[in-house]
Amino acid sequence: MTKREFQDRLKNACAAVAAAEAELTEIDSKFGDADHGLTMAKIAGAISAAVDGAEGGIQSMLDDAATAVMALNGGSAVPLWNTWLDGMQEEAPEGDEIDVAGIKAIFARAFTELDDMSGAKVGDKTMMDALIPASQAIATYPGSDENELFTAAAQAAVQGAEATRQFVSKFGRAKSYGTQTIGTPDAGAASMAYFFQGLAQM
């Protein structure tokens, strides 16, 4: 995969998140601060603009994206997404090409960095409910086709986000609502699932 192709996938991912702003706001309004849609639209806009204007290789592009997110004022999603993207760039190649092994490496590093920061597991009703299965799908993908890899990751992320409807929130403001949160998906997991769905588009 070339830098340009990766760039296009990232921009598609950001567009998918931005298009879901109203839905994410609606979800977050039930038990949160009703700001997740706006925050994610800002994050998506920052990532998209950064990768669109990136002049260096893949590592430089991802570093630009992480830096752009870090500069935002927003909710808890800002440091989480910054950490995830920063993890990607730490393992990314300096050049303009990345193969499936390289894709696996950057997403594995990104997950490790965010996992260390978050501490949330599957079932805790957070963005990790989408990211953990998506990361596992990437890590265990047996082939050499990045289209299939990202499709598998997107499917896993969507299933993970949908499963959060069954869970009780264990983090953030929603935690205080206990079992009332059952039946509503997690906004962070939903936005992560939209991001992966966009990554699967070319």
C-alpha positions as CSV (number, residue, x, y, z in Angstrom):
1,M,0.0,0.0,0.0
2,T,1.4,3.4,-1.0
3,K,1.3,6.5,1.2
4,R,-1.3,8.0,-1.1
5,E,-3.6,4.9,-0.7
6,F,-3.2,5.0,3.1
7,Q,-3.9,8.7,3.0
8,D,-7.1,8.1,1.1
9,R,-8.2,5.4,3.5
10,L,-7.6,7.7,6.5
11,K,-9.5,10.5,4.8
12,N,-12.4,8.1,4.2
13,A,-12.3,7.0,7.8
14,C,-12.5,10.6,8.9
15,A,-15.4,11.3,6.6
16,A,-17.3,8.3,8.0
17,V,-16.8,9.6,11.5
18,A,-17.8,13.2,10.6
19,A,-20.9,12.0,8.8
20,A,-22.0,10.2,12.0
21,E,-21.7,13.4,14.2
22,A,-25.4,13.7,14.8
23,E,-25.8,10.0,15.7
24,L,-22.8,10.1,18.0
25,T,-24.2,13.2,19.7
26,E,-27.6,11.5,20.2
27,I,-26.0,8.4,21.7
28,D,-23.8,10.5,24.1
29,S,-26.8,12.7,25.1
30,K,-28.4,9.8,26.9
31,F,-25.8,9.2,29.6
32,G,-22.8,11.4,28.7
33,D,-22.1,15.1,28.0
34,A,-23.6,15.1,24.5
35,D,-20.3,16.3,23.2
36,H,-18.8,13.2,21.7
37,G,-20.2,13.9,18.2
38,L,-18.7,17.3,18.1
39,T,-15.4,16.1,19.6
40,M,-15.1,13.3,17.1
41,A,-15.9,15.7,14.2
42,K,-13.0,17.9,15.4
43,I,-10.7,14.9,15.7
44,A,-11.7,13.6,12.2
45,G,-11.3,17.1,10.7
46,A,-7.8,17.5,12.3
47,I,-6.7,14.0,11.1
48,S,-8.0,14.5,7.6
49,A,-6.4,18.0,7.2
50,A,-3.1,16.7,8.6
51,V,-2.8,13.7,6.3
52,D,-4.0,15.7,3.3
53,G,-1.2,18.1,3.8
54,A,1.5,15.7,4.9
55,E,4.7,16.1,2.8
56,G,6.9,13.3,4.3
57,G,6.5,9.6,4.3
58,I,4.0,7.4,6.1
59,Q,5.6,7.9,9.5
60,S,5.7,11.7,9.1
61,M,2.0,11.6,7.9
62,L,0.9,9.7,11.0
63,D,3.0,11.9,13.3
64,D,1.3,15.0,11.7
65,A,-2.1,13.4,12.4
66,A,-1.2,12.7,16.1
67,T,0.1,16.2,16.6
68,A,-3.0,17.8,15.0
69,V,-5.2,15.8,17.4
70,M,-3.1,16.7,20.4
71,A,-3.6,20.4,19.7
72,L,-7.4,20.1,20.0
73,N,-9.5,21.2,23.0
74,G,-12.0,18.5,23.7
75,G,-13.2,15.6,25.8
76,S,-11.5,12.5,26.9
77,A,-11.4,11.2,23.3
78,V,-8.7,13.7,22.4
79,P,-5.8,12.2,24.4
80,L,-7.0,8.7,23.6
81,W,-7.0,9.2,19.9
82,N,-3.7,11.1,20.1
83,T,-2.1,8.1,21.9
84,W,-3.5,5.7,19.4
85,L,-2.2,7.6,16.4
86,D,1.2,8.3,18.1
87,G,1.5,4.6,18.6
88,M,1.0,4.1,14.9
89,Q,3.7,6.5,13.9
90,E,6.2,5.0,16.3
91,E,6.2,1.8,14.3
92,A,5.5,3.2,10.8
93,P,8.0,3.2,7.9
94,E,9.7,6.4,7.0
95,G,9.1,5.8,3.3
96,D,6.0,5.8,1.0
97,E,5.2,2.1,1.1
98,I,3.8,-0.3,3.7
99,D,2.9,-3.9,3.3
100,V,0.5,-6.1,5.3
101,A,3.2,-7.0,7.8
102,G,3.9,-3.3,8.3
103,I,0.2,-2.5,8.7
104,K,0.0,-5.2,11.4
105,A,3.0,-3.7,13.1
106,I,1.6,-0.2,13.3
107,F,-1.8,-1.2,14.5
108,A,-0.3,-3.6,17.1
109,R,1.9,-0.8,18.5
110,A,-1.0,1.6,18.4
111,F,-3.2,-0.8,20.4
112,T,-0.5,-1.5,22.9
113,E,0.0,2.2,23.6
114,L,-3.7,2.9,24.0
115,D,-4.3,-0.2,26.0
116,D,-1.6,0.9,28.5
117,M,-3.3,4.2,28.8
118,S,-7.0,3.2,28.8
119,G,-7.1,0.0,30.9
120,A,-10.6,-0.8,29.6
121,K,-11.4,-4.3,28.4
122,V,-14.1,-5.8,26.2
123,G,-17.4,-5.5,28.2
124,D,-16.5,-2.2,29.9
125,K,-18.5,-0.2,27.3
126,T,-15.8,2.0,25.8
127,M,-14.1,2.6,22.5
128,M,-12.0,-0.4,23.4
129,D,-15.0,-2.7,22.7
130,A,-14.5,-1.8,19.0
131,L,-10.8,-1.4,19.0
132,I,-9.8,-4.6,20.7
133,P,-11.6,-6.9,18.2
134,A,-10.5,-4.8,15.3
135,S,-6.9,-5.0,16.4
136,Q,-7.2,-8.7,16.9
137,A,-8.7,-9.1,13.4
138,I,-5.7,-7.3,12.0
139,A,-3.2,-9.2,14.0
140,T,-4.6,-12.6,13.0
141,Y,-5.4,-11.8,9.4
142,P,-3.7,-14.7,7.5
143,G,-3.4,-13.2,4.0
144,S,-1.5,-10.5,2.1
145,D,-4.4,-8.3,0.8
146,E,-4.9,-5.1,2.7
147,N,-8.4,-4.7,1.4
148,E,-9.4,-8.0,3.1
149,L,-7.5,-7.0,6.2
150,F,-9.3,-3.7,6.7
151,T,-12.6,-5.3,5.8
152,A,-12.1,-7.9,8.5
153,A,-11.1,-5.2,11.0
154,A,-14.2,-3.1,10.1
155,Q,-16.5,-6.1,10.6
156,A,-15.0,-6.9,14.0
157,A,-15.2,-3.2,15.1
158,V,-18.9,-3.0,14.1
159,Q,-19.7,-6.2,15.9
160,G,-17.8,-5.0,18.9
161,A,-19.6,-1.7,19.0
162,E,-23.0,-3.3,18.5
163,A,-22.3,-5.6,21.4
164,T,-21.9,-2.6,23.8
165,R,-25.7,-2.3,23.8
166,Q,-25.7,-5.3,26.2
167,F,-23.1,-3.9,28.6
168,V,-23.2,-1.7,31.7
169,S,-21.0,1.4,31.5
170,K,-17.9,1.1,33.7
171,F,-16.1,4.3,32.7
172,G,-16.9,8.0,32.6
173,R,-20.1,9.9,33.4
174,A,-22.2,7.0,32.1
175,K,-20.9,4.8,34.9
176,S,-23.2,6.4,37.4
177,Y,-26.2,5.3,35.5
178,G,-25.5,1.6,36.0
179,T,-27.9,-0.8,34.4
180,Q,-29.8,2.0,32.8
181,T,-27.1,2.1,30.1
182,I,-28.1,-1.4,28.9
183,G,-29.7,-1.0,25.5
184,T,-27.7,2.0,24.4
185,P,-24.5,1.5,22.5
186,D,-21.3,3.2,23.5
187,A,-20.5,6.4,21.6
188,G,-16.8,5.8,21.7
189,A,-17.1,2.3,20.3
190,A,-19.5,3.6,17.6
191,S,-17.1,6.3,16.5
192,M,-14.2,3.8,16.4
193,A,-16.3,1.4,14.3
194,Y,-17.1,4.2,11.8
195,F,-13.4,4.9,11.6
196,F,-12.6,1.3,10.7
197,Q,-15.5,1.2,8.2
198,G,-14.0,4.2,6.5
199,L,-10.5,2.6,6.5
200,A,-12.0,-0.3,4.6
201,Q,-13.2,2.0,1.8
202,M,-11.0,2.8,-1.2
